[in-house]
Amino acid sequence: MKAVCWQGANKVEVKTVPDPKIINPGDAVIRITSTAICGSDLHLYDGFIPTMEQGDILGHEFMGEVVEVGSEVKRIKVGDRVVNPFPIACGHCFFCKQTLTSLCDNTNPNAFMAEALMGHSPSGIFGYSHMLGGYAGGQAEYARVPHADVGLCKIPNGLTDEQVLFLSDIFPTGYMAAENCDIKPGHVVAIWGCGPVAQFAIRSAFLLGAERVIAIDRVPERLQMAKDGGAEVLNFEQVDVGEALKEMTGGRGPDAVMDAVGMEAHGMGLEGLYDKAKQAVRLETDRPPALRQAILACRKGGTVSVPGVFGGFVDKIPMGAFMNKALTMKTGQTHVHRYFTPLLEHIQKGDIDPSFVITHRLPLEQAPHGYEIFKHKKDHCIKIVLKPGQSA
């Protein structure tokens, strides 16, 4: 089959690789009909996530048709049209029973690697380094899915791929990020970043009852999409974000803030130079200026939600502000399985059509071009869907 393979920092290639096979009796193999490039994939592309190996198949947002199942698979049948959640869950461990599926104890065969860095291991994740399991990803023509009865989500008739594909990651990620804001009627939520996850977080915050959402970015088309979703917008290259937020909230600050950028945030002035320099010499693995700003901007007693991916260690976090303002932080890889049914219902009722975020549709063979325009925000690119089997 054809698959998008990591070849080193800033280099991916579409290669011919062996077809996936059933390994365990709970596995399924799916023929992928739609897959996507995620902002989290850029951290791999840029070389900031450790334990990647040349030839690793990328991708964790994918869906398709079941073509083979293992002997113990009962709920999923050949021919089912399914979406695949990006975290891999066993369904019966301590964490899965609490619907904390991205923390599954049994799906990362390389848990020792993650434990060395984090103390404990999260679940295995498709296409996201050997530290998180070494599983082949879904930017490919086919994929093997372990624990298929737990993970694969059947799609009812009448919905297109583009309406449901993002149930695999960015829609539930944005929703969980908004849910973590502990939104109450009248609340103001400020979101750093207007990428795909943030776009869903904006709309989810309104679904959960926020009165106002303020979105912060510098890319015009992202700011416009946020505005189209009902947000007020700030361009951080044109205003002092902290001062602007005080003015917009009567001096109190937002009730909740969200870092939807993560480890490759852009800082302004000396702060930005500081982080880039420390990262370049490996004295800091991640760049956290968005997180710093969010903590400082949040009102006293407020909530800091962090859906943005961090991989290691950050510097100069204002813990004094965090402690003395009595803030609460909520974060984590998304427990996708928990959100699938309620978010599918929102789609079916017409509350949201997730396809709004798509700006580019490319055949799988053009993935290297897709990574470049997505990384450098060329051609007004916000979200790319790859279509295996389609020609240019």
N, C-alpha and C positions, 0 to 999 in steps of 0.2 A: 504494500500500500504506500501511498504518498503521505508524508508527515512533515511538519515544521520542526526542524531540529536545531537546538542551540549549538553554536560552533565556537563560542567565546564571546567576550564583551563586544556588544554592538554588531553582532553577526549571527544571523539565522539563515538557514537554507532549507529548501524543500527537498527531501531525500526520499528514496525508495527504501523502505525498511520492512522487516518481516511482519506479516499480519498477526494481530493478537489472537491468542487462543485461550480457551477455558483452562485455568490452572487449578482452581478450587471448585468444589461442587456448588458453592453459592455464587459463582461468577455469572455474568452475562457478557456477551459481545454485542455492541451496537454499531450499526452503520450510521455515521454522522452526516446529518443533513445541514446543520448550521452550527457554526462555532464562532468565537469572537476573540479579539485581542483586548485584554484587560489592562487597566493602568498598573495593576500589580505585576503583570508580565514585563513591564518596562524595568522594574527593579532587577529582574533576571537579565534582561537584555543589556542593561547598563553595567552588569557585573557586580552588583552590590549584595546579592544573596549568595552565601557560601554553599559549598558542596554541590555545585552544578558540574556536570561532566559533559564533555563534547559528545554530541549525538543525542542528548536527552530530548525527548519529545515534549514540546510546550503545550500549554493550553488547559484551562480549567472551566471554561464556560462553553458547554456543548450539549447538544441534544440530537436525537435521531430515532432510528427504528431498530428494535431488538431483532437480531438475526440468529442468535444461539444462546442457550441457557444451560447452566450446570444442572446436575441431577437433583440438587436440593432446592432449586429455585421453584417456588410455588405460585407466588403472587404475580410475577412478571411472565409474560408469554411471548414467544416468537411472533413478530408482527406488531407488537405494541409500539405506539409512538410515545417517547419518553423524554423528559428533561433530567439531566444528571446534576445533583448538587456537587459543588466543588470540594467540600470536606467529605471524607470517607468515614462512615459510622458503622459500628458492628450491631447496634440496636439493643444490646443487653448488658453492657457494662454499667458501672455506677453513674457515669456522666450521661450516657445515652438515655438511661431511664429517667433522668431529669431534663431531657431534651436539650442538653448542652452538647450537641453532637460534634461540634468542632473541637471538643476536648476528649473525644473517644480514646479510651485506654488501649484499644486492641488493634488499631489499624496503621500504626507507624512501626514497621519492622526495624527502623533505625532510630528508635526512641532515644537510645544512648547518646546520639549526636545532639539532639535537641536538649536533652537533660543537661549536657555539659554547658550549654549556653544559657538555658532558661530555668534550670532547676527541675522542671517537669516538661513532658512532651505534649503538644497538642495532637490532634488526629493526623492521620495521613492526608495529604492533599494531592490532587491530580496535577502533574506537570509542574511541580514546584520544589525542586531540589531533592537531593538524597537525604538531607536532614529531615525532611518531611515525608519520607517514605520511598522516594525514587520511583514513583508511579508514572508510567507513560501518560502524557496528557492527551487532550482532545482536539488539538489543531491537526487533525489527521482525517483519513477516510474511515477508520474504524477505531474503536477503543474497547478495552476490557474493563468491566466495572465490577469490582469486588462487592460482596454483600448487596447483590442486586435487589433483593426483596426489600431491604431497608432503604436503599438510596434512590433507586429509579422511581420517578414520579410520572404516572400515566397522564397523558394529555387528552381531554375530551375532544370529540369531533367539533369542527367549526372554528377552531382557533389556528391562526397561522404560526409558523415558526417564530416570526419576528415579534409576535405578541407574547410568547411564552419563554423564549430562549433565555431571557435575563432573570428568570426564576432560578437559574443555576447559580447566580452570584449577585450581580449588582443591584437588582431590585430588593431582595431580602437584606442585602448589606446596607443599603440606604435606609430601609425601613427599620432595621434593628438599631442603626445609629440614631434615628429619630426617636425610637422607643426609649433608648438609653438616655435621652435628654429629659425624661420624666416631665413631659409637657402637660401643663395645666391650662385651662381656658385663660386667654389674655396674655399668654407667654410670648416673649420675643426670643427667637433662636437665631444666632449668628453662625454662619458656616464658612470656614476657610476652604477655598477650592471650589471650582465649578465644573469638575470633570464628571464622568458618567455616574459614579456613586453619589456625588453631591447632588446631581440633578434629581436622582430618585429620593435622596434625603430631603430635599426641598419639598417635593410633592408629598412625601410621607409625613413630614412635619405638619403640613396643612391637614392631611387626612386624620392625624392624631389630635387636631384641635389648636394648633399654634395660631395666634392672631397675626403675627408678622414673622417673616423670615428675611434675614439680611445675608446676602451672599457676596463673597469676597474673592476676587480673581483679578487677572490683568488681561486675559484673552478676550477680545471683543465678542466673538461668536459664542463663547461659553457664558459670558455675562448676559448676552441677549437671550440665550436659551433659559437661563435662570430667571430672567425677567418675564419670559413667556410663561414660566411656571408659577408666577405670582410673587416672586421675591423682589425685594429692593436690593440694589446692587452697589458695590463699592469697588473701584479699581485701585488696588493698593499701590500702583505706581503714580497715582494722581492725588491721593489723599493720605493723611495720617489716619490709619485705620482705627487706632485706639481712641483718638480724639473724635473721629466721626461717629463711632459707636456711642460714646458718651453723649454727644449732642443728639443722636437719634433716639436715645432712651432716657432723656431727661436727667443725665448724669449718673443713673443707677447702673447701667451696663446690661447686656442681654441676660435673660434668665438662664439660658443654656447656650453653650458654645460647642462647636464641633470642628475637629481637625480632620477633614476629608482629603488631606494631601499626603501626610505621612513622611517617609524617610528621605524624600528628595525635594523638600520644600525650598522655595527660593526666598532668601532673605535680602533685605535692602541694605545698601551701604556697608558699613564695617561689619555688621552682623553676618551678612551674606558672605563676605570675604573670609571671616573667621571660620565659619562652618566649612566652606569649601577647602580652605587650607588644612584644617584638621582632618577632614575626610581624605584628602589627597595623601596624607602621610599616615593614614590609618590610626590616628589618635582619637577619631570619632567615626563610628560606622554610618550614622544617620544624620541628616540635616533637619533640625526641629524648629525652625523659626516660626512656622504656623502654630505649633503647639505652645511655644512661649507666648506668642501674642494672644492666643485664645485664653490661656490661664490668666493673663494680666487683664484682659478685657471683661471677663465674666463677672457678673455681679456677685456680691457677697452671698454665700449660701447657695450658689448656683451649681450647675452640673456641667462637667466637661466630658463630651462624648468623643471617642477616638476610633473611627473606622479606618483611618489611614494606616497603612502597613508600616510597622517598624521592625527592623531585623536584628538590632543589636543594642548599641549604647549611644546615648545622646548626652550633650554637655549643656551646662548653664540653664538647666530647667529651674524656674523660679519657685522652688519649694516653699520659700518663705511666704510668698503670696498665696500659694495653694493651701498651706496650713492655716495661715492667719485669716484668710477669707472663708474658711470652713467649706471648701469646695468638695464635691464628689466627682470622681472620675470613673467612667464606665467604658469598657473597650472589649476587644476580643475578635477573633475570627468569627464569622457569622454562623449561627446555628441554622443553616438553611432549611433543614428538614422540618423545623418547627414552624416556619413561615409559609411553606409551600401552599397549603390548602387555603388559608385566609387570603393570601395575596392572589392566588388563582381566582378566588371569588370576586375580588375587586376588579380583576380584568374582565371576568365574565359579566359583571354588572355594568361595565362601562365606566367605572370610576377613574380608570387610568388605562392608557394604551402604551405599554413600555416601548413600542417601536419608535416613539418620538425622538429618542436619543440617537438613533442611527443616522450617520451622515455618509457612510461609505459601505458599499457592498462589493467584495472582491472575490475572485476565485482563489482557492487555496494556494495555487501556484504563485500568486502575487503577494503572499504573506511578507516576504522581505521588504517589499515596497510599502506595505501597510505599516510595518513596524517603524519605518523611517518617517512616514508622514505623521503617524500618531505621536511619536516621540517629539518631533520638532514642530508639531501643531501646524503643519503645512496644509494647504488646500482646505482650510476651515474644518479640519478633521476633529471630531469629538468621539465617535464610536464606530468601530469597523466590525462588520460581520463577514466572515469567510465562508464560502460555499464550496465544499468538496464536490468534485465531479463536474463543476461548471467550468466552461471555457471563458476566456476573456471577451 
